[in-house]
């Protein structure tokens, strides 16, 4: 992995950590579709665990944040590879 790709992966991970928070806000205030796009890793975990966000324990929320960071990091890397 080159330095540029590492920077893109780190940027994607950081975006993934804050995207669910923005997604919840945008989903309620601006656009439900935009909110769903930003929170889709959380939606996947909610479907797999068969429980809503509000019923998650603290550990599940931390796992969801890390999972979101990893998913968005992979998305950013994929877009970077396609742009090349």
Phi, psi and omega in degrees: 000128181280168182298319180298318180292325177295319178297319179295318179295319179293319177297320177295321179294316179296317177299321180295333178285327182260345182299318180298324179295313177295324180298320178295320178293310181296324180295327180272326189256327190247292186212122178299326179294315178297320177298320178294323179294315181291328184257014186298329174296324177292323179296321177298314179295321178297321178290321180291322181271352180056043176214152181282164181305317186294340181264002181287144172283169181301321180296319180296323178294319178295319177298320179296320178296315180294317178300318178298317177299318180292317180297312180293329176296317178294323178295315178298319178295320178297317178295321179297319180293321180292321181295330181298000000 
